[in-house]
Each structure stands twice: as C-alpha cells, then as structure tokens.
Amino acid sequence: MLRSRSRAATTRLRPRAVALALAVLLAAMVFALVAGSGELGWQRVLGELGAQLTGTTSPLSEREAAIVWELRMPRVLLAGLVGAALAGAGAAFQGVFRNPLADPYLLGAAAGAGMAATMVVVFAPVVTGWLIGPLPLAAFAGALGGVALSWLLGRSAGGSGTATLLLAGVAVTAFLTAVQTFVQQLNTDTIKQVYTWTLGGLNVTGWRDVWVALPYIALAAVVLCGSARLLDVLTLGDAEAASLGIRPGRVRLVLLAAASLATAAAVAVSGLIGFVGIVVPHVVRLLAGASYRVIVPLSLIGGAVFLILADFVARTALPGELPLGVVTAFAGAPFFALVLRSSRGRTP
C-alpha cells in the first residue's frame, strides 16, 4: 500500500496527456459551436470560424454571425467553465477527504445556494438594469455561506479532522434545506421557478455570465493546480505530511476555500448540476493514474468537455430544452453505479 501511494505521489503530468486533453476540448467546443438547432449548416459555421482566423469574407449574414458569436459561443464557453469548476472542485474534495465519493456540494454549498436563491425568488422584487442579477449574487453568497457555516461549526466542535468537518457539513445542509423548504411553502407559486433552477441550466443571452464566472473559476483553478502536489502528500497521512514540513490543516483550508469558490461561481450561473464532480475525476483516475498532480488539471479539462457535450444534448435532444442537471444525471448515475459495482470486489 505504501509503495503504491509513493508511486502515485511521484507521478507527473505528461505534456502529451495535456496536449491530448486540450485537443479533445477544442474538438468538443467546435462541435458544440457548429451543431445546433439553428439552420446555419455546419459547413457555413466552419467557414465563419475560418473567416475570423484568416480575415476573409464570411459565408454567414450579420444576423447568422451574431447567433454564432453572441449566443452559441458564450454558452459553449460557460458550459466549459462550469464543468471545469465542478470537476476540479470534486477532485479537490476527494483528495482532502480521502474519499472518491466526495462531491463539490459536500459542505453545504448546494443547500446554501438553494436557500439563498429561493429567498430571492420568493421575497425579492423584480429588478432590471443590474450588472449581475440578484439570483446569481444570492446563489454565490449562499454557497460560500453554507461552506463557511460548516467550517465554523466543525471548528467550534473542537475537531480539526475531516470527519468532524464532514459531519458539520451534513448538519448545515439539513438545516439550510429545512429553511429552504419553509420559505417555499410561504409562496407555493414560486415552486416551479425554484425547481427549474435547482435542476440546472445555462440560459445564456450574451457574454455577461461568462465574464462574471471567469475570474473566480480561473483563480480557483490556479490554486487547485498549484496545490495538487500537496494533495498527494496528504494521501500519505497527516503525520507523514507534518514530518515533511507541511501543515495539513492549513493546506485543507486553502484547498477547500478554492474548491468552494469554484463551486459557488458555477452554481451562481448554472444552478445545481450534479455528478460532474464525481464522475469526471473517476474517469481521469482510471485513465491517467492516482496522482493528484495528474487528476486535478485533467479533471478541469475533462469537466469542461463533459459539460459542453452534455449541454449540447440538453439543447438539441428534444424540441424543448432539457434541464442540464437531468442530462448529467442520465449520463453520470449509470456510470457511477458501474464504478461502484466493479470496485466491490476490490474494496478491503
């Protein structure tokens, strides 16, 4: 066991693997951009992309070009950002808690975002002209607030380990979910709107949501990738990490803060989308190895690919758009069940 752990800790991310992952991401982005419900034709959309790169005449009209650059492109980029945020956060949570079933919403982020969003829907008046709408702001603040409450409760309980923090997250989630349910019952007319938000989706009408989410997700991604080596050290145990001059408690705090920031930014612009943070790191772990220096960056790229393709299915599978969370559940739940079944015999 120690030999396998030390081998995982010395595994490095190969440039060839990154190049391949980035090539897959680029292919997924082009595919999602070219294919769509509009009758533009994939050859003409590719011609528009080529015209932008070479400065030649575009085969699209001004209106058709606006569909590509003002509707499809922001949505593809936002799907990639949200997928990267959730998958990277999931990998970090799994490393911190040493549990491959850990989820980005583990410490009350989903419950906090859901409660705050419900309060906005029920109580806040309709406002216009805001740079950022009240619902995304509330979801972002609620997600961070839920994680902060879990952290404070865990610290006040006198425990510094992951088990205490996990139990605190369960308690905070239960309380915030109860508050959300109570608020919903005060105005049952808003249940449909809240339910739609909780199923997740990318209702993008321009570049605003992309610019809102980008700085937070980019900052979190840099911190997570920079701390991936420390995650490998934490897998050896706190005593071993401390002997190497690393403070496990401080490392966990930084990692959880970065993962929670990424999760909050994703929730603010997309609602609650499940399974991305569990499935993608699992796939990366199976394909590329157990070192978090490999898992974290490839999960960021893989999460972007996964959600770009899932969003394509959500907007094209039926005449009416499917909730994105339903698509990820259809794809993620069976895979997760297969992973659990295949690992049953290997679990000590």
C-alpha positions in Angstrom: 0.0 0.0 0.0 2.8 2.4 0.9 4.6 1.6 -2.3 1.5 2.3 -4.4 1.0 5.5 -2.6 4.5 6.7 -3.1 4.3 5.7 -6.8 1.2 7.8 -7.1 2.9 10.7 -5.3 5.8 10.7 -7.8 3.6 10.5 -10.9 4.0 13.6 -13.0 1.7 15.2 -15.6 3.0 14.4 -19.1 2.8 17.2 -21.7 1.5 14.7 -24.2 -1.5 14.0 -21.9 -2.3 17.7 -21.5 -2.0 18.2 -25.3 -4.3 15.3 -26.0 -6.9 16.6 -23.4 -6.7 20.1 -24.8 -7.2 18.8 -28.3 -10.3 16.9 -27.2 -11.6 20.0 -25.5 -11.1 22.1 -28.7 -12.9 19.4 -30.7 -15.8 19.4 -28.3 -16.1 23.2 -28.4 -16.0 23.3 -32.2 -18.6 20.5 -32.4 -21.0 22.3 -30.0 -20.5 25.6 -31.8 -21.1 24.1 -35.2 -24.1 21.9 -34.4 -27.2 23.5 -33.2 -31.0 23.9 -33.7 -30.5 26.9 -36.0 -30.4 26.2 -39.7 -26.9 27.5 -40.3 -25.2 24.5 -41.6 -22.0 23.1 -40.2 -20.0 23.9 -43.4 -21.1 27.6 -43.2 -20.3 27.8 -39.5 -16.8 26.3 -40.1 -16.5 28.9 -42.9 -17.3 31.7 -40.4 -14.6 30.4 -38.0 -12.1 30.2 -40.8 -13.0 33.7 -41.9 -12.4 35.1 -38.4 -9.0 33.4 -38.3 -7.9 34.4 -41.8 -9.7 37.7 -42.3 -11.6 36.5 -45.4 -15.2 37.0 -46.2 -17.7 35.1 -44.0 -20.4 32.9 -45.6 -22.8 34.0 -42.9 -25.0 37.0 -42.8 -24.7 39.5 -40.0 -27.6 38.0 -38.2 -26.3 34.5 -38.5 -22.9 35.5 -37.3 -24.5 37.1 -34.3 -26.1 33.7 -33.5 -22.7 32.1 -33.5 -20.8 34.7 -31.5 -23.4 36.1 -29.2 -25.5 33.0 -28.4 -23.6 29.8 -29.1 -20.1 30.8 -28.2 -20.9 32.3 -24.8 -22.9 29.2 -24.0 -20.2 26.8 -25.0 -17.6 28.8 -23.0 -19.8 29.0 -20.0 -20.5 25.3 -20.1 -16.8 24.7 -20.2 -16.1 27.0 -17.2 -18.9 25.4 -15.1 -17.8 21.9 -16.0 -14.2 22.7 -15.2 -15.1 24.3 -11.9 -17.3 21.4 -10.7 -14.8 18.7 -11.8 -11.8 20.4 -10.3 -13.6 21.1 -7.1 -14.7 17.4 -6.9 -11.1 16.2 -7.4 -10.0 18.6 -4.6 -12.8 17.4 -2.2 -11.9 13.8 -2.9 -8.3 14.4 -2.1 -9.0 16.4 1.1 -11.5 13.9 2.5 -9.6 10.8 1.0 -12.9 9.6 -0.3 -13.6 9.1 -4.1 -17.3 9.7 -3.4 -16.8 13.3 -2.2 -18.8 15.9 -4.1 -18.4 19.6 -4.7 -21.6 20.2 -2.8 -20.5 18.2 0.2 -20.1 21.1 2.8 -23.4 22.8 2.3 -22.7 24.7 -0.9 -25.7 23.4 -2.7 -28.0 23.9 0.3 -26.7 27.4 0.9 -27.2 28.3 -2.7 -30.6 26.8 -2.9 -31.8 28.5 0.2 -30.5 31.9 -0.9 -31.9 31.5 -4.4 -35.3 30.5 -3.0 -35.4 33.6 -0.8 -34.7 35.8 -3.8 -37.4 34.2 -5.9 -40.0 34.4 -3.0 -39.2 37.8 -1.4 -37.1 39.9 -3.8 -38.9 42.3 -6.1 -38.2 42.0 -9.9 -35.3 44.3 -10.7 -33.8 45.3 -14.1 -30.7 47.1 -15.1 -28.4 45.3 -12.6 -25.0 44.3 -14.0 -25.4 41.0 -12.1 -28.9 39.8 -11.3 -29.9 39.2 -7.7 -30.4 35.5 -8.2 -26.8 34.7 -9.2 -25.5 37.0 -6.5 -27.6 35.3 -3.9 -26.6 31.8 -5.0 -22.9 32.7 -5.0 -23.1 34.2 -1.5 -25.3 31.4 -0.2 -22.9 28.7 -1.5 -19.9 30.4 0.2 -22.0 31.0 3.3 -23.0 27.3 3.6 -19.4 26.2 3.4 -18.3 28.9 5.9 -21.0 27.7 8.4 -19.8 24.1 8.0 -16.2 25.2 8.7 -17.1 27.3 11.7 -19.3 24.5 13.1 -16.6 22.0 12.7 -14.0 24.2 14.4 -16.3 25.1 17.2 -16.9 21.3 17.8 -13.2 21.1 18.7 -12.2 18.9 15.8 -9.7 19.6 13.1 -10.0 16.4 11.1 -12.0 15.7 8.0 -14.6 13.6 9.8 -15.7 16.5 12.0 -15.9 18.8 9.1 -17.9 16.3 7.1 -20.4 15.9 10.0 -20.7 19.6 10.3 -21.5 19.8 6.6 -24.3 17.3 7.0 -25.8 19.2 9.8 -25.6 22.6 8.0 -27.1 21.0 4.8 -30.0 19.6 6.8 -30.7 23.0 8.4 -30.4 25.1 5.3 -32.6 22.6 3.3 -35.3 22.9 6.0 -35.2 26.7 5.8 -35.5 26.5 2.0 -38.5 24.2 2.3 -40.2 26.5 4.8 -39.6 29.6 2.6 -41.0 27.7 -0.4 -44.2 26.9 1.5 -44.7 30.6 2.1 -45.3 31.1 -1.6 -46.1 27.9 -3.5 -46.5 29.9 -6.7 -42.7 30.1 -6.9 -42.1 26.3 -6.5 -41.8 25.8 -10.3 -39.2 28.5 -10.7 -37.2 27.3 -7.8 -37.4 23.7 -9.0 -36.3 24.7 -12.5 -33.2 26.5 -11.0 -32.3 23.5 -8.9 -32.3 21.3 -12.0 -29.5 23.4 -13.5 -29.2 25.0 -16.9 -27.3 27.6 -19.0 -29.8 30.2 -20.1 -27.2 32.4 -21.6 -28.2 35.5 -23.6 -24.7 37.0 -24.0 -21.2 37.2 -22.6 -22.2 38.7 -19.2 -22.3 35.4 -17.3 -19.0 34.3 -18.8 -17.3 37.4 -17.5 -19.0 37.0 -14.1 -17.8 33.5 -13.5 -14.4 33.5 -15.3 -12.2 35.4 -12.7 -13.4 33.2 -9.7 -13.1 29.9 -11.6 -9.7 30.9 -13.0 -8.4 31.9 -9.6 -9.7 28.7 -8.0 -8.2 26.6 -10.9 -4.7 28.2 -10.4 -4.8 27.5 -6.7 -6.0 23.9 -7.1 -3.4 23.1 -9.8 -0.7 24.7 -7.7 -1.7 22.7 -4.6 -2.1 19.3 -6.3 1.3 18.2 -5.1 0.2 18.9 -1.5 -2.8 16.7 -2.1 -0.5 13.8 -3.0 1.4 14.4 0.3 -1.9 14.4 2.3 -2.7 10.9 1.0 0.3 9.7 3.0 -1.3 10.8 6.2 -1.1 13.9 8.4 1.9 12.6 10.4 3.9 12.0 7.3 2.8 15.4 5.8 3.9 17.2 9.0 7.2 15.4 9.0 7.8 16.9 5.5 7.2 20.4 6.8 3.6 20.7 5.6 0.7 21.9 7.8 -2.2 19.6 6.9 -4.9 21.9 8.5 -3.7 25.0 6.6 -3.5 23.0 3.3 -7.0 21.7 3.7 -8.3 25.2 4.4 -6.7 26.6 1.2 -8.0 23.7 -0.9 -11.5 23.8 0.5 -11.7 27.5 0.1 -10.6 27.3 -3.6 -12.9 24.4 -4.4 -15.8 26.2 -2.7 -15.1 29.4 -4.6 -15.2 27.4 -7.9 -18.4 25.7 -6.8 -20.1 28.9 -5.8 -19.2 30.6 -9.1 -20.5 27.6 -11.0 -23.8 27.5 -9.0 -24.3 31.2 -9.5 -24.5 31.0 -13.3 -25.9 27.5 -13.8 -27.9 26.3 -10.8 -27.2 22.9 -9.3 -25.7 20.4 -11.7 -24.9 17.0 -10.2 -22.4 14.2 -11.0 -19.8 16.2 -12.8 -17.6 16.5 -9.7 -17.8 12.8 -9.0 -17.7 11.1 -12.5 -15.0 13.2 -14.2 -12.3 12.7 -11.5 -13.2 9.0 -11.5 -12.6 8.7 -15.3 -9.4 10.6 -15.0 -8.2 8.4 -12.2 -9.0 5.3 -14.2 -7.3 6.6 -17.4 -4.3 8.5 -16.1 -3.4 7.4 -12.6 -3.9 8.2 -8.9 -1.7 11.2 -8.5 -3.5 14.5 -7.9 -0.9 16.3 -10.0 -2.5 14.4 -12.8 -6.1 14.2 -11.6 -6.6 17.9 -10.8 -5.6 19.5 -14.1 -7.0 16.8 -16.3 -10.3 16.9 -14.3 -10.5 20.6 -15.1 -10.2 19.9 -18.8 -12.3 16.8 -18.7 -15.1 18.5 -16.8 -15.2 21.2 -19.5 -15.5 18.6 -22.2 -18.2 16.6 -20.3 -20.5 19.6 -19.7 -20.0 21.1 -23.2 -21.3 17.8 -24.6 -24.0 17.5 -22.0 -25.2 21.0 -22.7 -25.3 20.2 -26.5 -27.6 17.2 -25.7 -29.7 19.3 -23.4 -30.4 21.9 -26.1 -30.8 19.6 -29.1 -32.2 16.3 -27.9 -35.9 17.5 -27.7 -37.8 20.4 -29.3 -37.9 21.9 -25.8 -34.7 22.3 -23.9 -33.9 19.7 -21.2 -32.6 20.8 -17.8 -28.8 20.3 -17.9 -28.9 18.6 -14.5 -31.2 15.9 -15.9 -28.7 15.2 -18.7 -25.7 14.9 -16.4 -27.8 12.6 -14.1 -28.7 10.4 -17.0 -25.0 10.1 -18.0 -23.5 10.1 -14.6 -25.7 7.9 -12.5 -25.3 4.7 -14.6 -21.6 5.3 -14.8 -21.4 5.8 -11.1 -23.3 2.6 -10.5 -20.9 0.7 -12.7 -17.9 2.1 -10.9 -19.4 1.0 -7.5 -20.2 -2.4 -8.8 -16.8 -3.0 -10.4 -15.0 -1.9 -7.3 -17.0 -4.0 -4.9 -14.7 -7.0 -5.1 -11.6 -4.8 -4.6 -12.7 -3.0 -1.5 -10.9 -4.2 1.6 
